[in-house]
Amino acid sequence: MKNISERARPKRVLVFSPYALWTFHSVYEGTIAKACRARGADVRYLLCDGLPECDQHWFSKAGGPRPDDICQRCQAASRGNVGPTGFASEWLSQYVSRKEREDVTTWAAGLEPEAFRSVSFRDWPLGEWVISSMNSYFRQFPPDLASEAVVKVFRNFLVSAGTVGIALSNYLDRNEVDSAIVFNGRQSITRVAMEICVARGVRVLTHERGEYQREHVNVRANAHCMSPLPFALFWREWGKVPLTREALAAARMWLVERRYGANPAWIQFSKTVGGDSVRSRLDIPKTNRLIALFTSSTDEVAGDPLMQGPYASQEDWVRDVIEWVSKNPSIHLVIKVHPNLAGNTYIGAATNELNFYQRIRPDLPKNVHMVMPEDNVSAYTLTDEADFGLTFGSIVGLEMALIGKPVLLASRAIYEHASAILTVRSRQELPMLLKSLMETRETREIQRQAFRIAYYAMCVCDMPFPLVKVESLYHARETLQSLEELEPGNDPSLDRICRFLVEDGPLFEQPSAADRARTTAEEDVFLDELASLPHSFREERLERWIRLRSMGRAVKGVLIRLPFGLGERVLRVSRPGWHSMLKSVEVGKVTANK
């Protein structure tokens, strides 16, 4: 039993913050740390002052070698992030001896590359913990171990992971820690930190940018940012609780904004609503049933046992579906290759995955069509015209279910918990499930469960976080005006987060008696109304926003051609007001928070 002095001491919260160059994310953890301090917690930072490899540099983003000065720049950013806050901080190197560094370096140097993915150090499965970063570093899975460059990076990731494991274990041996704040928990050393803290009985909150809505935050208890386990636990409590009309409207608006490309948390991969008919473009008869297969960009989760479905690879699943469709000539299949595979302004192409689709495309059966990333086809036009959807975990499966389309899921996703959505549990049952999908007639329960998942996942678990203003994909700033804003009762999201970190409470409440007593009446009325409307997922405000953006681009094109730099001067003066007006049109709603 603890004595009185032990019970009275403040909660001790550790912020493990190694990736200071990603200031977008350090803003969130800084605000959370201040809120914990406002509730009486003793908050301390553990910072990184140098490792042989980490996620601050990926070849797939930079296209070149790791900069020599990256550790120095990161240390400087760490001092800039933490110094003004008044939080106590220490460096990782203070908790690793020279002998310990030599031990982990010697261990890694003696490994055969073929063993990298399965190796352990001090019983820590470091190969498994760093594979996600290797996938992102080169956008390739499995890693090309015939490449000297890949082997060198993988070996250095293992050294970094072992070094952080030693440092954090020593830190926890010498300092009492009740809870920890860790960025994402997926990438190499952040995964190491999360796993070691959880194993030592420390409550861990991982954080990432909101998955699907700007100015939300993705926080998970004792799990990495892409783990399916936290939502599974949430759904177990809330999945049977019907939604109110307000919640239904919030879920609908989430889908509407997705379809128009508004309020994105990250790069918008799919083209917005509109465009030519897919059936007409691909010459698919209206009398034939149309299946839309949406692939996923899998490099972030490949190799993670938690994310493993019944198929060893997405490629095997695609081949199986093509084979089944080839035997059913009255059915047409359109394969929509995920646009992120071709790369974007943030990261390079996933060449290996992309090459698979390019190889099989010339030999597809006549009733199978493929839409590549460069093809000008909107995913939303395809979802509207398709009769059925197939996914390997893409969020578009949930979006199709929201508009009442039958869906078959072949891997892990948040909507695997909806019993009305068919989910492949073994490779052998795929033909039977495809046949069942074709026979689906009743879609009301599919839509009902999809609305619940969308609301609970996107509007509750993905928490609104108004104290951080997202200014662009890479920049965010704290909007805190007074420390009183951090006090309990002022922000429901901070209250939940601090309840978990400071009060040993749950991150989310259980349903109340009133919640459990709620009937499906409001859901039934709402879904009936959607069914009666010809365009139930259109929004005039967002169509006006798209027209204004188009007009703005046209005007800009005219202005920049004016002589003597006159147009540029006009643009500089008018740009802030124009962008502000566009923003107000885009986000003209109040974000829901349960």
Stockholm file with secondary structure:
# STOCKHOLM 1.0

chainA/1-594         MKNISERARPKRVLVFSPYALWTFHSVYEGTIAKACRARGADVRYLLCDGLPECDQHWFSKAGGPRPDDICQRCQAASRGNVGPTGFASEWLSQYVSRKEREDVTTWAAGLEPEAFRSVSFRDWPLGEWVISSMNSYFRQFPPDLASEAVVKVFRNFLVSAGTVGIALSNYLDRNEVDSAIVFNGRQSITRVAMEICVARGVRVLTHERGEYQREHVNVRANAHCMSPLPFALFWREWGKVPLTREALAAARMWLVERRYGANPAWIQFSKTVGGDSVRSRLDIPKTNRLIALFTSSTDEVAGDPLMQGPYASQEDWVRDVIEWVSKNPSIHLVIKVHPNLAGNTYIGAATNELNFYQRIRPDLPKNVHMVMPEDNVSAYTLTDEADFGLTFGSIVGLEMALIGKPVLLASRAIYEHASAILTVRSRQELPMLLKSLMETRETREIQRQAFRIAYYAMCVCDMPFPLVKVESLYHARETLQSLEELEPGNDPSLDRICRFLVEDGPLFEQPSAADRARTTAEEDVFLDELASLPHSFREERLERWIRLRSMGRAVKGVLIRLPFGLGERVLRVSRPGWHSMLKSVEVGKVTANK
#=GR chainA/1-594 SS CCCHHHHHSCCEEEEEECCTTCHHHHHHHHHHHHHHHHTTCEEEEEECCCCSCCTTCCHHHHSSCCCTTHHHHHHHHHHHHHGGGTCEEEEGGGGCCHHHHHHHHHHHHTCCGGGGGGCCBTTBCHHHHHHHHHHHHHTCSSCCTTCHHHHHHHHHHHHHHHHHHHHHHHHHHHSCCSEEEEECSCSHHHHHHHHHHHHTTCEEEEEEECSSSTTEEEEEESSCTTCSHHHHHHHHHHTTSCCCHHHHHHHHHHHHHHHHTCSCSSCCCSCCSCCSCHHHHHTCCTTSEEEEEECCCCTTTTTCGGGCCSSSCHHHHHHHHHHHHHTCTTEEEEEECCGGGGCCSSSCCCHHHHHHHHHHGGGCCTTEEEECTTSCCCHHHHHHHCSEEEESSCTHHHHHHHTTCCEEECSCCGGGGCTTSEECCSGGGHHHHHHHHHTCCCCHHHHHHHHHHHHIIIIIIEEECTTEEECSSSCEEECCCCGGGGSTTSCHHHHHHHHHHHSCCCSSCCCCHHHHHCCSHHHHHHHHHHHHCTTTTCCHHHHHHHHHHHHHHHHHHHHTTSGGGHHHHHHHHHHHHHHHHHHHHHTCSCCCCC
#=GC SS_cons         CCCHHHHHSCCEEEEEECCTTCHHHHHHHHHHHHHHHHTTCEEEEEECCCCSCCTTCCHHHHSSCCCTTHHHHHHHHHHHHHGGGTCEEEEGGGGCCHHHHHHHHHHHHTCCGGGGGGCCBTTBCHHHHHHHHHHHHHTCSSCCTTCHHHHHHHHHHHHHHHHHHHHHHHHHHHSCCSEEEEECSCSHHHHHHHHHHHHTTCEEEEEEECSSSTTEEEEEESSCTTCSHHHHHHHHHHTTSCCCHHHHHHHHHHHHHHHHTCSCSSCCCSCCSCCSCHHHHHTCCTTSEEEEEECCCCTTTTTCGGGCCSSSCHHHHHHHHHHHHHTCTTEEEEEECCGGGGCCSSSCCCHHHHHHHHHHGGGCCTTEEEECTTSCCCHHHHHHHCSEEEESSCTHHHHHHHTTCCEEECSCCGGGGCTTSEECCSGGGHHHHHHHHHTCCCCHHHHHHHHHHHHIIIIIIEEECTTEEECSSSCEEECCCCGGGGSTTSCHHHHHHHHHHHSCCCSSCCCCHHHHHCCSHHHHHHHHHHHHCTTTTCCHHHHHHHHHHHHHHHHHHHHTTSGGGHHHHHHHHHHHHHHHHHHHHHTCSCCCCC
//
